[in-house]
């Protein structure tokens, strides 16, 4: 039900975004789902704040061209020009990055997740602080549910990226380990 309401709100906002003139006004529908301050509060919806501009640009392009399918995003992106894609990706990159959670963490889960991240060299492509670089996404302090969902989709090959790197990496990670890896990345300090 919550996903349906969120999608309906996003789609209803398209008309407002199309007639808006400033980038700030045009991003209102984006922020409704992805968070006004760069941090999503919507289940299974990624936080966009501080995301690398080249990565955001590629993802927006993939949504526009339906190379990545998620109907609300495909609908939002379908009328965007190449200049719009660049403007939105720059806006995303300049948004505040998600803050590290301040609550106490489960030390055992953090240790297991950190070991998995090291074993799979996540800090090679995503940077040592998991902030991402160029066309590689920021995963530090991303929503835990979104990370687990995305990692599971790479694992079972239902999420296709623009290269096969993540599908290859996830083949060595057990399904029972995905939760700990997502937990660690969501709580990196």
C-alpha positions in Angstrom: 0.0 0.0 0.0 2.8 2.4 1.0 4.7 1.8 -2.3 1.5 2.4 -4.2 0.8 5.7 -2.5 4.5 6.8 -3.0 4.3 5.9 -6.6 1.0 7.7 -7.1 2.4 10.8 -5.4 5.5 10.8 -7.6 3.5 10.3 -10.8 1.0 13.0 -9.7 3.9 15.4 -9.3 5.1 15.0 -12.9 2.7 17.7 -14.1 4.1 20.1 -11.5 7.7 19.3 -12.4 7.1 19.8 -16.1 5.9 23.3 -15.6 8.4 24.3 -12.9 11.3 26.5 -14.0 14.0 26.1 -11.4 16.0 22.9 -10.7 14.9 23.2 -7.1 11.2 23.3 -8.1 11.7 20.4 -10.6 13.3 18.2 -8.0 10.3 18.3 -5.6 8.9 15.0 -6.9 12.3 13.4 -6.6 12.8 14.6 -3.0 9.3 13.3 -2.1 10.6 9.7 -2.4 14.4 10.1 -2.1 14.4 12.5 0.9 14.5 16.3 1.1 17.9 16.3 2.8 19.6 13.6 0.7 18.4 10.8 2.9 15.5 8.6 1.9 12.9 7.8 4.5 10.9 5.6 2.1 11.3 1.8 2.3 13.5 0.3 -0.4 14.1 3.7 -2.0 17.7 4.8 -2.2 19.2 7.9 -0.6 20.6 10.1 -3.4 22.5 12.7 -1.4 26.2 12.9 -2.3 25.8 10.4 -5.1 28.5 10.7 -7.8 27.2 12.8 -10.7 28.5 10.5 -13.4 26.7 7.5 -11.7 23.5 9.5 -11.2 23.6 10.6 -14.9 24.0 7.0 -16.1 21.1 5.8 -13.8 18.8 8.6 -15.0 19.7 7.8 -18.6 19.0 4.1 -18.0 15.6 4.9 -16.5 14.7 7.3 -19.4 15.6 4.6 -22.0 14.0 1.8 -19.9 17.3 0.0 -19.7 16.6 -0.1 -16.0 12.9 -0.7 -15.3 11.0 0.8 -12.3 7.8 2.3 -13.6 7.7 5.4 -11.4 11.3 6.3 -12.4 10.7 5.4 -16.0 7.7 7.7 -16.1 9.6 10.5 -14.3 12.6 10.3 -16.6 10.9 9.7 -20.0 10.6 13.4 -20.9 14.0 14.5 -19.6 16.5 15.9 -22.2 20.2 15.1 -22.0 20.7 18.6 -20.4 18.0 17.8 -17.9 19.8 14.5 -17.0 23.1 16.5 -16.4 21.3 19.1 -14.4 19.6 16.5 -12.1 22.8 14.5 -11.7 24.7 17.6 -10.7 21.9 18.5 -8.3 22.1 15.0 -6.7 25.8 15.2 -6.4 25.6 18.5 -4.6 22.9 17.3 -2.2 23.9 16.5 1.4 25.2 13.0 1.7 23.4 10.6 4.1 24.8 10.9 7.7 26.1 7.9 9.5 23.5 6.5 11.9 24.2 7.7 15.5 22.5 4.7 17.2 24.4 1.9 18.7 25.4 -0.9 16.2 25.5 -4.6 16.6 29.3 -5.2 16.9 29.0 -8.8 15.6 27.1 -7.9 12.5 29.5 -5.0 11.8 32.5 -7.3 12.1 30.9 -9.9 9.8 29.9 -7.2 7.3 33.3 -5.5 7.4 35.0 -8.9 6.8 32.7 -9.5 3.8 33.4 -6.0 2.4 37.2 -6.6 2.7 37.0 -10.1 1.3 35.1 -8.8 -1.8 37.2 -5.7 -2.1 34.1 -3.4 -2.0 36.5 -0.6 -1.0 38.4 -0.9 -4.3 35.6 0.3 -6.6 33.5 2.2 -4.1 36.5 3.9 -2.4 38.0 3.1 1.0 35.2 5.1 2.7 32.5 3.7 0.3 31.8 7.2 -1.0 31.9 6.0 -4.6 33.8 7.5 -7.5 32.8 8.5 -11.1 30.4 5.9 -12.3 30.5 3.8 -9.1 27.8 4.6 -6.6 28.2 5.9 -3.1 27.1 3.1 -0.8 28.2 4.4 2.6 25.2 5.1 4.8 22.7 4.0 2.1 19.4 2.6 3.4 20.0 -0.9 4.7 16.8 -2.3 3.2 17.7 -0.9 -0.2 21.3 -2.2 0.0 20.1 -5.7 0.9 17.5 -5.7 -1.8 20.0 -4.5 -4.4 22.7 -6.9 -3.4 20.2 -9.8 -3.5 19.1 -8.7 -7.0 22.7 -8.7 -8.2 23.2 -12.1 -6.6 20.2 -13.7 -8.3 20.9 -11.7 -11.5 17.6 -9.9 -11.6 19.2 -6.5 -11.5 21.3 -5.7 -14.5 23.8 -2.9 -14.4 25.7 -1.4 -17.2 28.4 -3.9 -16.6 28.5 -7.4 -14.9 31.0 -6.5 -12.1 28.4 -6.6 -9.3 26.9 -9.9 -10.5 30.3 -11.4 -10.5 31.2 -10.0 -7.0 28.0 -11.2 -5.5 28.4 -14.8 -6.7 30.8 -15.5 -3.8 28.5 -13.9 -1.2 26.1 -16.3 0.4 22.4 -15.3 0.5 22.6 -15.5 4.3 25.5 -13.0 4.3 23.8 -10.2 2.3 22.0 -8.8 5.4 25.3 -8.4 7.3 27.0 -6.7 4.3 24.1 -4.3 3.9 24.0 -3.6 7.6 27.7 -2.8 7.7 27.6 -0.4 4.6 24.5 1.3 6.0 26.3 2.0 9.3 29.8 2.8 8.2 31.2 5.7 10.2 
